[in-house]
Amino acid sequence: MRNGEVSFWWRARGGFPPRRPSLPRPEEADVCIVGAGYTGLWTAYYLTGMRPDLRVVVLEAAFAGYGASGRNGGWVTAALPGSRARYARGPRGADGVRALEAALRSTVDEVGRVCAAEGIAADFVKGGRVTVATSPTQLTRVRATLAHDRKWGDGEDVVRFLSRDEMRERINVAGALGGLYAPDSARIQPAALAEGLAAAAERRGADIYEATPVTAILPGTGGSGGVARTPFGDVRAKSVLRCTEGFTAAFPDARRALLPMNSSMVVTEPLPEATWKEIGWGGFETLGDEAHAYMYAQRTADGRIALGGRGVPYRFGSATDQLGETSPATAAALGDILRRMFPAAASAQLEHAWCGVLGVPRDWCAAVTYDAGSGMGWAGGYTGHGVAAANLAGRTLADLVLGMSSDLTSLPWVGHRSRSWEPEPARWAGVHGLYVLYRLADRLETPGEGAAASSGGQARVALGQALGRVGDTISGFPH
Ligand SMILES: Cc1cc2nc3c(=O)[nH]c(=O)nc-3n(C[C@H](O)[C@H](O)[C@H](O)COP(=O)(O)OP(=O)(O)OC[C@H]3O[C@@H](n4cnc5c(N)ncnc54)[C@H](O)[C@@H]3O)c2cc1C
């Protein structure tokens, strides 16, 4: 099995794209974007579309799509990257939250629209999102999630319950007891989207410089514009936007802003038609579960299962991986989940494993921020729901930079502030402790055939549920 090489998604495209040149000399720009992942690229794409006269420069440490944007599970999902209750504390209250959720739903279509308009062959299929419950406790959580969604006004068109039979008709997950279906989710090939988007932004006039790490971002004063410092010279611009999500902690002034949470994936070899007949999954839905240390998966366009989960959640001192290499133990654990959920694919080889980092703010709520005075802005902290959210954030940053007041700029994640993460070693101990708790809770909640009915089994399940709740309370994880 290959491990690392950034991701299977890049290997499937025949390796990394030809490297763009580094910044050739110090430059002046209207807008300087730091980071060529989805956030930076969408921002560049919309800004250059709205104002072709602007000089937009993107500075990327490695290559466009090197980060989470070229490594993710390929869910373009309308799932809220944060807590409804926390966003509702903003001035627009619950209405603001509903507006943000509606905007995220339409964002799924916007990503599909741009793929079609720009000829980006990213395997976009809007098949919806299925959440499967494989234990009675997970089923209870599914029902609680649905009740909560209904309280917030989500009707059957936004999310609906799937009986065991309905679930199995869509995707035959072993042990499935039921689930949820939300139509606003699409499957993509992540690296294809990143590569296509970078090319589309360039066609509109953005300049992307690769192998150009930004070592410091210096805010401007009195409308003079800020500076992005690189080994090849400074880029001075009226607006400087930090779009570095999981890598943000490397900037000294943002060390505790976003925790680089690690997520790992494995992918099978292409499965034969007979296996797909048993599994189903003809709708290409994005698939997740209701475990505390949850999994996410997609059926790829070339007939593989790509499945991800947490593994080692966090590296001490907010360190990040080397070219996406994950631990063999994590790859093995993901393989176990895959075989447990899909016995029909049990003999399939795992071809590739990799990992990446996503950004998690202390309150688990993403933000889009721009200060017109200093010209500094940033967006991120999507807590694992960043593919669609980065598009919405990019459109929003574009409006903010252009000084426009729009439906997007009044959404409650604009200007949202989260407190900082704890300093080390508390940060490392806290995150690792949390995932030890979550894994234990998942194990206890799934006592195995027959055992659940015994009084010992029930006590185990109750303990698992209690530990899960303790974990959620400590972490502030939104439900
Ligand atoms: C394994 C995995 C699976 C995921 N699955 C999903 C999913 O299925 N659906 C979903 O919605 N979300 C998912 N996510 C999250 C989602 O991929 C991210 O939230 C999203 O891609 C973030 O995009 P971004 O542009 O903000 O950051 P990134 O894509 O990480 O891009 C940041 C870029 O900034 C560059 N950079 C960093 N520091 C500097 C610097 N100093 N100077 C210049 N450039 C710099 C990096 O090289 C990188 O290219 C997943 C994440 C991971 C890691």
The ligand as an SDF file (V2000), in Angstrom:
LIG
                    3D

 53 58  0  0  0  0  0  0  0  0999 V2000
   -8.2820   14.0580    5.0750 C   0  0  0  0  0  0  0  0  0  0  0  0
   -9.2940   15.1820    5.0370 C   0  0  0  0  0  0  0  0  0  0  0  0
  -10.6010   14.9030    4.6630 C   0  0  0  0  0  0  0  0  0  0  0  0
  -11.5380   15.9340    4.5980 C   0  0  0  0  0  0  0  0  0  0  0  0
  -12.7780   15.6590    4.0920 N   0  0  0  0  0  0  0  0  0  0  0  0
  -13.6590   16.6630    3.8890 C   0  0  0  0  0  0  0  0  0  0  0  0
  -14.8690   16.4260    3.2000 C   0  0  0  0  0  0  0  0  0  0  0  0
  -15.1150   15.3340    2.7030 O   0  0  0  0  0  0  0  0  0  0  0  0
  -15.7410   17.4670    3.0710 N   0  0  0  0  0  0  0  0  0  0  0  0
  -15.4830   18.6920    3.5880 C   0  0  0  0  0  0  0  0  0  0  0  0
  -16.3400   19.5750    3.4750 O   0  0  0  0  0  0  0  0  0  0  0  0
  -14.3000   18.9650    4.1850 N   0  0  0  0  0  0  0  0  0  0  0  0
  -13.3660   17.9940    4.3170 C   0  0  0  0  0  0  0  0  0  0  0  0
  -12.1530   18.2660    4.8480 N   0  0  0  0  0  0  0  0  0  0  0  0
  -11.8280   19.6560    5.1670 C   0  0  0  0  0  0  0  0  0  0  0  0
  -11.5550   20.4840    3.9120 C   0  0  0  0  0  0  0  0  0  0  0  0
  -10.7810   19.7440    2.9990 O   0  0  0  0  0  0  0  0  0  0  0  0
  -10.8290   21.7720    4.2820 C   0  0  0  0  0  0  0  0  0  0  0  0
  -11.5510   22.4450    5.2810 O   0  0  0  0  0  0  0  0  0  0  0  0
  -10.6620   22.7120    3.1020 C   0  0  0  0  0  0  0  0  0  0  0  0
  -10.0890   22.0460    2.0050 O   0  0  0  0  0  0  0  0  0  0  0  0
   -9.8060   23.8920    3.5270 C   0  0  0  0  0  0  0  0  0  0  0  0
   -9.4200   24.6190    2.3930 O   0  0  0  0  0  0  0  0  0  0  0  0
   -8.4000   25.8110    2.5960 P   0  0  0  0  0  0  0  0  0  0  0  0
   -8.1120   26.3800    1.2890 O   0  0  0  0  0  0  0  0  0  0  0  0
   -8.9180   26.7420    3.6410 O   0  0  0  0  0  0  0  0  0  0  0  0
   -7.0990   25.1170    3.2320 O   0  0  0  0  0  0  0  0  0  0  0  0
   -6.0490   24.1380    2.5140 P   0  0  0  0  0  0  0  0  0  0  0  0
   -6.6420   23.3510    1.4450 O   0  0  0  0  0  0  0  0  0  0  0  0
   -5.3660   23.3910    3.5990 O   0  0  0  0  0  0  0  0  0  0  0  0
   -5.0580   25.1300    1.8010 O   0  0  0  0  0  0  0  0  0  0  0  0
   -4.1660   25.9380    2.5010 C   0  0  0  0  0  0  0  0  0  0  0  0
   -2.9860   26.2000    1.5700 C   0  0  0  0  0  0  0  0  0  0  0  0
   -2.1490   27.1750    2.1850 O   0  0  0  0  0  0  0  0  0  0  0  0
   -0.8040   26.8220    1.9150 C   0  0  0  0  0  0  0  0  0  0  0  0
    0.0270   27.4650    2.9280 N   0  0  0  0  0  0  0  0  0  0  0  0
    0.0900   27.1490    4.2350 C   0  0  0  0  0  0  0  0  0  0  0  0
    0.9590   27.9710    4.8650 N   0  0  0  0  0  0  0  0  0  0  0  0
    1.4200   28.8350    3.9210 C   0  0  0  0  0  0  0  0  0  0  0  0
    2.3520   29.9060    3.9510 C   0  0  0  0  0  0  0  0  0  0  0  0
    2.9790   30.2720    5.0640 N   0  0  0  0  0  0  0  0  0  0  0  0
    2.6070   30.5690    2.7950 N   0  0  0  0  0  0  0  0  0  0  0  0
    1.9810   30.2240    1.6450 C   0  0  0  0  0  0  0  0  0  0  0  0
    1.0960   29.2040    1.5640 N   0  0  0  0  0  0  0  0  0  0  0  0
    0.8240   28.5160    2.6910 C   0  0  0  0  0  0  0  0  0  0  0  0
   -0.8030   25.3050    1.9880 C   0  0  0  0  0  0  0  0  0  0  0  0
    0.3150   24.7470    1.3130 O   0  0  0  0  0  0  0  0  0  0  0  0
   -2.1330   24.9520    1.3410 C   0  0  0  0  0  0  0  0  0  0  0  0
   -2.0110   24.7210   -0.0390 O   0  0  0  0  0  0  0  0  0  0  0  0
  -11.1790   17.2640    4.9590 C   0  0  0  0  0  0  0  0  0  0  0  0
   -9.8720   17.5370    5.3520 C   0  0  0  0  0  0  0  0  0  0  0  0
   -8.9280   16.5150    5.3900 C   0  0  0  0  0  0  0  0  0  0  0  0
   -7.5240   16.8280    5.8000 C   0  0  0  0  0  0  0  0  0  0  0  0
  1  2  1  0
  2  3  1  0
  2 52  2  0
  3  4  2  0
  4  5  1  0
  4 50  1  0
  5  6  2  0
  6  7  1  0
  6 13  1  0
  7  8  2  0
  7  9  1  0
  9 10  1  0
 10 11  2  0
 10 12  1  0
 12 13  2  0
 13 14  1  0
 14 15  1  0
 14 50  1  0
 15 16  1  0
 16 17  1  0
 16 18  1  0
 18 19  1  0
 18 20  1  0
 20 21  1  0
 20 22  1  0
 22 23  1  0
 23 24  1  0
 24 25  2  0
 24 26  1  0
 24 27  1  0
 27 28  1  0
 28 29  2  0
 28 30  1  0
 28 31  1  0
 31 32  1  0
 32 33  1  0
 33 34  1  0
 33 48  1  0
 34 35  1  0
 35 36  1  0
 35 46  1  0
 36 37  1  0
 36 45  1  0
 37 38  2  0
 38 39  1  0
 39 40  1  0
 39 45  2  0
 40 41  1  0
 40 42  2  0
 42 43  1  0
 43 44  2  0
 44 45  1  0
 46 47  1  0
 46 48  1  0
 48 49  1  0
 50 51  2  0
 51 52  1  0
 52 53  1  0
M  END
$$$$
